[in-house]
Amino acid sequence: MEILTVGSVAFDSIKTPFGERERLVGGSVTYFSLAASYFAPVKLVSVVGDDFTKREEAVFEGRRIDLLGLERRTGKTFHWAGEYHYDMNERTTHATELNVFADFKPLLPAAYRDGADIVFLANIDPEVQASVLDQIKHSAVVACDTMNFWIEHKRPALERILKRVDMLVINESEVREIADEPNILRAGSKILQMGPKHLVVKRGEYGVLILSPGSFFALPAFPVEDVQDPTGAGDTFAGGLFGCLAEKKKIDEPALRRAAVMGSVMASFCVEAFGPDALLRLSRDDIAERFRAFKRLTHFERE
């Protein structure tokens, strides 16, 4: 199964209590694609400026990531600068420079318009997400991410896109904001009534919840002793999840639960280094061993 993903490729300048790095290659589809490509081929759609050279593009080389949909424009690439504190759930944004990403209106290459088995619309304007779906002839599964800005400022467009997706992958505060409901289970039920068949709730260091009609699944995060940088962990989780679903060629409840474990495994690697560095040096053996460790962590004997 193939995956098509649309979102940002960026430069990230990151400071944490454990170090500081300037202009690392980042962005939602960078982390998503690197994680997913361990399991399935990925078609990437994004835009970069002329400051994104062959040296930066090397991040994607040697992986099952098709860059035909990576548009190059005159100007600067999207740049984000931020600082994480000792509580890694808290961060301060110092700069958000959209640059060429500000008016990103993806025009899919003809080779992409037949669609893909899985389409993942990363965190971008819901009107842009809709325009991507309008260009695709077919897809087995459509999933999307969003954020509080779109919830607050593009609510009608977001509600329209929710009617067109099979899965929504967002964090806990966004679930509550969309549903206007403090209880996460009631909030999740409201969102499922808006269109998605499945809701995947990212809870950072506390794990993930998956809500489906008549089904609820809770999973802890894999414990990591040496957290260096949480940037991109959520997109890495999504990449591992959808990559696993694509590899197994199944999207039923047991497959979704297994894929959530794999997403958590990939996210646990991501936070162990700055930017995407940890994702660039993994092997399938590394991933398989941590997956087995996760199973041991969460297994208990029947009475």
C-alpha positions in Angstrom: 0.0 0.0 0.0 1.2 3.5 -0.8 0.8 6.7 1.3 0.3 10.2 0.0 1.0 13.0 2.5 0.7 16.8 2.2 2.1 19.3 4.7 5.1 21.4 5.6 8.9 20.9 5.1 10.7 23.5 7.2 13.8 24.6 9.0 13.6 24.3 12.8 15.7 26.2 15.3 15.4 24.4 18.5 16.5 25.0 22.1 15.9 22.5 25.0 17.5 22.2 28.4 19.9 19.7 26.8 21.2 21.7 23.9 20.5 24.0 20.9 20.4 23.4 17.2 19.9 25.8 14.3 18.0 25.3 11.0 17.5 21.5 11.3 15.3 20.1 8.5 11.9 19.6 10.0 8.2 20.2 9.2 5.2 17.9 9.5 5.7 15.8 6.4 9.4 15.4 7.0 8.9 13.6 10.2 5.8 11.8 8.9 7.5 10.6 5.8 10.8 9.5 7.4 8.8 7.4 9.9 6.3 5.9 7.4 9.0 5.1 4.9 10.4 2.3 7.1 7.1 0.5 6.3 5.7 1.7 3.0 6.5 4.0 0.0 5.5 7.6 0.6 4.6 10.4 -1.9 5.5 13.7 -0.3 3.8 17.0 -1.3 5.1 20.3 0.1 7.0 23.5 -0.8 10.5 24.8 -0.1 12.5 27.8 -1.0 15.8 28.1 -2.9 17.6 28.0 0.5 16.6 24.3 0.7 19.6 22.9 -1.2 20.7 19.4 -2.2 22.4 19.1 1.1 19.1 19.5 3.0 17.3 17.3 0.5 19.7 14.5 1.4 17.6 13.8 4.5 15.2 12.0 2.2 17.7 10.1 0.0 17.9 6.4 0.1 14.4 6.1 1.5 11.1 5.2 0.0 10.1 8.8 -0.3 9.0 10.2 -3.7 9.8 13.9 -4.0 8.0 14.6 -7.3 5.5 16.6 -5.3 8.1 18.8 -3.5 7.7 22.2 -5.1 10.6 24.6 -5.2 10.1 28.3 -5.3 12.2 31.4 -5.2 12.3 32.7 -1.6 12.9 31.3 1.9 11.7 28.0 3.3 9.2 27.9 6.2 11.2 28.5 9.5 10.1 27.8 13.1 12.2 28.7 16.2 11.2 27.6 19.6 12.4 26.6 23.1 11.3 23.7 25.3 11.5 23.9 29.1 12.2 21.2 31.7 8.6 20.2 31.4 8.8 19.1 27.7 5.0 19.6 27.3 5.7 23.3 27.5 7.4 25.3 24.8 7.8 28.9 23.8 7.7 29.9 20.1 10.2 32.6 19.3 9.5 32.8 15.5 7.2 31.5 12.9 8.2 32.6 9.4 5.9 31.0 6.9 7.8 32.4 3.9 7.0 30.3 0.7 4.6 28.2 2.7 2.4 31.2 3.4 0.5 30.8 0.1 1.0 27.1 -0.4 -1.7 25.8 -2.7 -0.6 22.3 -3.7 -1.1 21.2 -7.3 -0.6 17.5 -7.3 1.6 16.0 -10.0 -0.4 14.1 -12.6 1.2 10.9 -11.3 -0.3 11.5 -7.8 -3.8 12.3 -8.9 -4.9 8.6 -9.2 -4.6 8.7 -5.4 -3.1 6.4 -2.9 -4.2 3.7 -0.5 -3.7 6.1 2.5 -3.9 9.9 2.2 -2.6 11.8 5.3 -3.3 15.5 5.3 -0.9 17.0 7.9 -1.6 20.2 9.8 -2.5 22.8 7.2 -5.4 25.0 6.3 -8.6 22.8 6.0 -9.4 24.6 2.8 -6.1 23.5 1.4 -6.8 20.0 2.7 -10.1 20.0 0.8 -8.4 21.2 -2.4 -6.0 18.2 -2.2 -8.9 15.8 -1.9 -10.6 17.4 -4.8 -7.6 16.5 -7.0 -7.5 12.8 -6.0 -9.5 10.3 -7.9 -9.6 7.6 -5.1 -8.2 6.7 -1.8 -9.0 3.8 0.6 -8.4 5.8 3.7 -8.2 9.6 4.3 -6.8 10.9 7.6 -6.0 14.4 8.7 -4.4 16.5 11.5 -5.4 20.0 12.6 -4.6 22.6 15.2 -6.2 25.2 17.5 -5.6 28.0 14.9 -7.8 26.3 12.3 -10.3 25.3 15.0 -10.7 28.9 16.0 -10.4 30.7 12.6 -11.5 28.2 10.0 -14.2 26.3 11.9 -16.7 25.9 9.0 -14.0 24.6 6.6 -12.7 22.3 9.3 -16.2 20.8 9.8 -16.5 20.3 6.1 -13.2 18.4 5.9 -14.2 16.2 8.9 -17.1 14.9 6.9 -14.6 13.7 4.2 -12.0 11.9 6.4 -11.9 8.5 7.9 -9.5 9.3 10.7 -8.7 12.4 12.7 -5.3 12.5 14.5 -5.0 15.4 17.0 -4.0 16.1 20.5 -6.1 16.2 23.7 -6.6 19.9 23.9 -7.7 20.1 20.3 -10.3 17.3 20.9 -11.8 19.3 23.7 -11.8 22.5 21.7 -13.5 21.0 18.7 -16.2 19.4 20.8 -16.5 22.2 23.4 -16.5 19.4 26.0 -14.0 18.9 28.8 -14.5 15.2 29.2 -12.3 13.4 26.6 -14.7 10.5 26.0 -17.7 12.7 25.5 -15.7 15.0 23.4 -14.5 12.1 21.3 -18.0 10.8 20.8 -19.1 14.2 19.5 -16.2 14.3 17.0 -17.1 10.9 15.7 -20.6 12.2 15.0 -19.0 14.9 12.8 -17.7 12.3 10.3 -14.5 10.5 11.1 -14.8 6.7 11.7 -11.8 6.8 14.1 -10.3 9.5 16.4 -6.7 9.1 17.4 -5.8 11.3 20.4 -2.1 12.1 20.9 -1.3 12.6 24.6 2.5 13.1 24.4 4.3 11.4 27.2 1.0 10.0 28.5 0.4 7.9 25.4 -2.5 7.7 22.9 -6.3 7.0 22.9 -8.2 5.6 20.0 -11.9 6.1 19.8 -14.2 4.3 17.3 -17.9 3.7 17.4 -18.4 1.1 20.1 -14.6 0.8 20.8 -12.1 2.5 23.0 -8.3 1.8 23.2 -5.8 3.3 25.5 -2.0 2.9 25.2 0.8 4.4 27.3 3.9 6.0 25.8 7.0 4.0 25.6 9.2 5.2 28.5 12.3 7.1 27.4 15.1 8.0 29.8 17.0 10.4 27.6 14.6 12.9 26.0 16.5 15.5 24.0 13.9 17.1 21.8 10.2 16.4 21.4 9.9 18.3 18.1 8.1 16.2 15.5 7.1 13.4 17.8 3.4 13.7 17.0 4.0 13.6 13.2 6.5 10.8 13.7 3.8 8.9 15.6 1.4 9.4 12.7 4.0 8.2 10.2 4.6 5.1 12.2 0.9 4.4 12.6 -0.1 4.8 9.0 3.2 3.2 7.7 2.3 0.1 9.8 -1.3 0.1 8.5 0.0 0.3 4.9 2.6 -2.4 5.4 0.0 -4.8 6.9 -2.6 -3.9 4.3 -5.3 -3.9 6.9 -7.2 -1.2 8.5 -9.5 -3.0 11.0 -9.6 -2.6 14.8 -6.8 -5.0 15.7 -4.6 -3.5 12.9 -5.3 0.0 14.2 -4.2 -1.0 17.7 -1.0 -2.6 16.5 -0.3 0.4 14.4 -0.7 2.7 17.4 1.9 0.7 19.2 4.2 1.1 16.2 3.5 4.8 16.1 4.4 5.1 19.7 7.6 3.2 19.1 8.7 5.5 16.3 7.9 8.6 18.4 10.0 7.2 21.3 13.0 7.1 18.9 12.3 10.6 17.6 12.6 12.3 21.0 16.0 10.8 21.8 17.8 13.2 19.4 17.5 16.7 18.0 15.3 17.1 14.9 15.0 14.0 12.8 18.5 12.7 13.6 17.3 9.6 15.4 14.9 8.6 12.6 17.8 8.8 10.1 19.9 6.2 11.8 17.3 3.5 12.7 17.2 0.0 11.4 14.3 -2.3 11.1 15.9 -4.5 13.8 16.0 -1.5 16.2 12.3 -0.9 15.5 11.4 -4.6 15.9 13.3 -4.9 19.2 11.5 -1.8 20.7 8.2 -3.1 19.5 8.8 -6.3 21.3 9.8 -4.4 24.4 6.6 -2.4 24.2 4.6 -5.6 24.0 6.4 -6.9 27.1 5.7 -3.6 28.9 2.0 -3.7 28.3 1.4 -7.4 28.6 -0.2 -9.0 31.6 -1.2 -12.6 32.3 -4.8 -13.7 32.3 -6.4 -14.7 35.6 
